[in-house]
Amino acid sequence: MLSRATPERLSFFSDGVFAVLITVLVLELRPPETPTIAALMALWPTWLSYAVSYLFIAIVWTNHHYLMRYATEATPRLMWFNFAHLFSMSLLPLSTAWMAVSELAPQPVAFYAAVFFLVNATYIALIWDLIERTPGTTITPKARRIMRIRSLTTLCSFALAAVVALKYPLAGLGICICCLIVYLKPEPPGAEGPGAENQPANG
């Protein structure tokens, strides 16, 4: 009888994709043509775009790593949800480069926010598959509710950011940055990782 597929390979592949995305972001950086600090400072849209995208990748990877701890089997549904999540992340270098080259023009920033929306939507799909549909997880109902509210609120906020950016690009980008802050800690209050009850207490 065939053994169940394990999620470790899926996690390793995902980690590799995140590493490649960071590398591509770095390769998109170009030094100024003039060897002066003023010329370097003039590229602030590029540095801001890179910094926000780097932070975004770090936060998404942290939250993805947190969710994958609850995966017990690499089901076809989980694999396709994960590939959809990675596909949305793969659009980040393109949107970052376009936003930087345009010097934060309205439409590129709106597209950038739309990529954030897509990444968050696919993350919700992972939550639904790994948390909502999985019985017996150690996440309390309160923590599940917090994750659900946080995800839907930020999803709506990214959609709002895309619309706002068409007229006020800096404000739209600011909304995106504010949404990232709420994901700095992936684990909601009252949630415990799988197997936490079997781990010895520190001290």
C-alpha positions as CSV (number, residue, x, y, z in Angstrom):
1,M,0.0,0.0,0.0
2,L,1.3,3.4,-0.9
3,S,2.2,5.7,2.0
4,R,0.6,9.1,2.4
5,A,2.3,12.1,0.7
6,T,4.0,14.2,3.3
7,P,4.0,18.1,3.2
8,E,7.8,18.4,3.8
9,R,8.7,18.4,0.1
10,L,6.0,21.0,-0.5
11,S,7.5,23.2,2.2
12,F,11.0,22.8,0.8
13,F,9.9,23.7,-2.7
14,S,8.0,26.8,-1.3
15,D,11.1,27.9,0.6
16,G,13.1,27.7,-2.6
17,V,10.6,29.9,-4.4
18,F,10.7,32.5,-1.7
19,A,14.5,32.5,-1.8
20,V,14.5,33.0,-5.6
21,L,12.0,35.9,-5.2
22,I,14.3,37.7,-2.8
23,T,17.3,37.1,-5.2
24,V,15.3,38.5,-8.2
25,L,14.4,41.6,-6.1
26,V,18.1,42.2,-5.3
27,L,19.1,41.8,-9.0
28,E,16.6,44.4,-10.0
29,L,18.4,47.1,-8.0
30,R,20.6,49.4,-10.0
31,P,23.2,51.9,-8.7
32,P,22.9,55.6,-9.8
33,E,24.8,56.7,-12.8
34,T,26.3,59.6,-10.9
35,P,28.7,58.7,-8.0
36,T,27.1,61.1,-5.5
37,I,24.9,60.7,-2.4
38,A,22.4,63.1,-4.0
39,A,22.0,60.7,-7.0
40,L,21.5,57.8,-4.6
41,M,18.9,59.7,-2.6
42,A,17.1,60.5,-5.8
43,L,16.4,56.8,-6.3
44,W,14.2,56.7,-3.1
45,P,11.2,55.3,-5.0
46,T,13.3,52.3,-5.9
47,W,14.7,51.8,-2.4
48,L,11.2,52.2,-0.9
49,S,9.7,49.7,-3.4
50,Y,12.5,47.2,-2.6
51,A,12.2,47.6,1.1
52,V,8.4,47.1,1.2
53,S,8.6,44.1,-1.1
54,Y,11.4,42.5,0.9
55,L,9.3,43.0,4.1
56,F,6.3,41.6,2.3
57,I,8.2,38.4,1.3
58,A,9.5,38.0,4.8
59,I,6.1,38.3,6.3
60,V,4.4,36.0,3.8
61,W,7.1,33.4,4.3
62,T,6.7,33.6,8.1
63,N,3.0,33.2,7.9
64,H,3.3,30.4,5.2
65,H,5.7,28.6,7.5
66,Y,3.3,28.9,10.4
67,L,0.4,27.5,8.4
68,M,2.4,24.6,6.9
69,R,3.0,23.3,10.5
70,Y,-0.6,22.2,10.4
71,A,-0.3,20.2,7.2
72,T,-0.3,16.4,7.8
73,E,-0.6,15.4,4.2
74,A,0.2,17.0,0.8
75,T,-3.3,16.6,-0.6
76,P,-3.9,17.7,-4.3
77,R,-6.1,20.5,-3.0
78,L,-3.3,21.8,-0.7
79,M,-0.7,21.5,-3.5
80,W,-2.9,23.6,-5.9
81,F,-3.7,26.2,-3.2
82,N,0.0,26.4,-2.5
83,F,0.9,26.8,-6.1
84,A,-1.7,29.5,-6.5
85,H,-0.1,31.3,-3.5
86,L,3.3,31.0,-5.0
87,F,2.1,32.2,-8.4
88,S,0.7,35.4,-6.8
89,M,4.0,35.9,-5.0
90,S,5.9,35.5,-8.3
91,L,4.2,38.6,-9.6
92,L,5.9,40.7,-6.9
93,P,9.2,41.4,-8.6
94,L,7.4,42.6,-11.8
95,S,5.1,44.9,-9.8
96,T,8.0,46.1,-7.7
97,A,10.1,47.0,-10.7
98,W,7.2,48.7,-12.5
99,M,6.4,50.7,-9.4
100,A,10.0,51.7,-8.9
101,V,10.7,52.7,-12.5
102,S,7.5,54.7,-12.7
103,E,8.5,56.5,-9.5
104,L,5.3,55.5,-7.7
105,A,2.9,56.4,-10.5
106,P,-0.8,55.7,-9.8
107,Q,-1.4,52.7,-12.0
108,P,1.8,50.8,-11.1
109,V,1.1,51.3,-7.4
110,A,-2.5,50.2,-7.9
111,F,-1.2,47.0,-9.7
112,Y,1.2,46.5,-6.8
113,A,-1.7,46.7,-4.3
114,A,-3.7,44.3,-6.5
115,V,-0.8,41.7,-6.2
116,F,-1.0,42.1,-2.5
117,F,-4.7,41.4,-2.7
118,L,-4.1,38.2,-4.8
119,V,-1.5,37.0,-2.3
120,N,-3.8,37.5,0.6
121,A,-6.7,35.8,-1.2
122,T,-4.6,32.7,-1.8
123,Y,-3.4,32.8,1.8
124,I,-7.0,32.7,2.9
125,A,-7.4,29.6,0.8
126,L,-4.6,28.0,2.7
127,I,-6.1,29.0,6.0
128,W,-9.4,27.5,4.9
129,D,-7.7,24.2,3.9
130,L,-5.3,23.8,6.8
131,I,-7.1,25.5,9.7
132,E,-10.9,25.7,9.0
133,R,-11.3,22.3,7.4
134,T,-8.9,20.4,9.7
135,P,-10.5,19.0,12.8
136,G,-8.5,18.5,16.0
137,T,-6.1,21.4,15.6
138,T,-4.9,23.1,18.8
139,I,-6.1,26.5,17.6
140,T,-9.0,27.7,19.7
141,P,-12.3,28.9,18.2
142,K,-11.4,32.5,19.3
143,A,-8.0,32.3,17.5
144,R,-9.7,30.9,14.4
145,R,-12.1,33.8,14.5
146,I,-9.2,36.3,14.8
147,M,-7.4,34.8,11.9
148,R,-10.6,34.9,9.8
149,I,-11.4,38.6,10.7
150,R,-7.7,39.6,10.1
151,S,-7.6,37.9,6.7
152,L,-10.9,39.3,5.4
153,T,-10.1,42.8,6.8
154,T,-6.7,43.0,5.1
155,L,-8.2,41.6,1.9
156,C,-10.7,44.4,1.8
157,S,-7.9,46.9,2.7
158,F,-5.7,45.8,-0.2
159,A,-8.6,46.2,-2.5
160,L,-9.2,49.7,-1.1
161,A,-5.5,50.4,-1.5
162,A,-5.6,49.5,-5.2
163,V,-8.5,51.9,-5.8
164,V,-7.1,54.7,-3.7
165,A,-3.7,54.4,-5.4
166,L,-5.3,55.4,-8.8
167,K,-5.6,58.9,-7.4
168,Y,-3.3,59.0,-4.4
169,P,-0.5,56.4,-4.9
170,L,1.4,57.2,-1.7
171,A,-1.7,56.8,0.3
172,G,-2.5,53.5,-1.4
173,L,1.1,52.2,-0.7
174,G,0.7,53.4,2.9
175,I,-2.5,51.3,3.3
176,C,-0.5,48.2,2.1
177,I,2.3,48.9,4.6
178,C,-0.2,49.2,7.4
179,C,-1.8,45.9,6.5
180,L,1.6,44.2,6.6
181,I,2.0,45.3,10.3
182,V,-0.9,43.1,11.5
183,Y,0.9,40.0,10.0
184,L,4.2,40.5,11.8
185,K,3.1,37.9,14.3
186,P,1.4,35.0,12.3
187,E,0.2,33.2,15.4
188,P,-3.1,34.8,16.7
189,P,-3.7,35.0,20.5
190,G,-4.8,31.7,22.0
191,A,-3.3,29.6,19.2
192,E,-0.8,26.9,19.8
193,G,1.3,25.0,17.3
194,P,0.6,21.4,16.5
195,G,2.1,19.2,19.1
196,A,2.6,22.0,21.6
197,E,0.8,20.1,24.3
198,N,3.6,17.5,24.1
199,Q,6.5,19.9,24.4
200,P,8.1,20.4,27.8
201,A,7.8,23.8,29.4
202,N,10.8,26.0,29.5
203,G,12.4,27.1,32.7
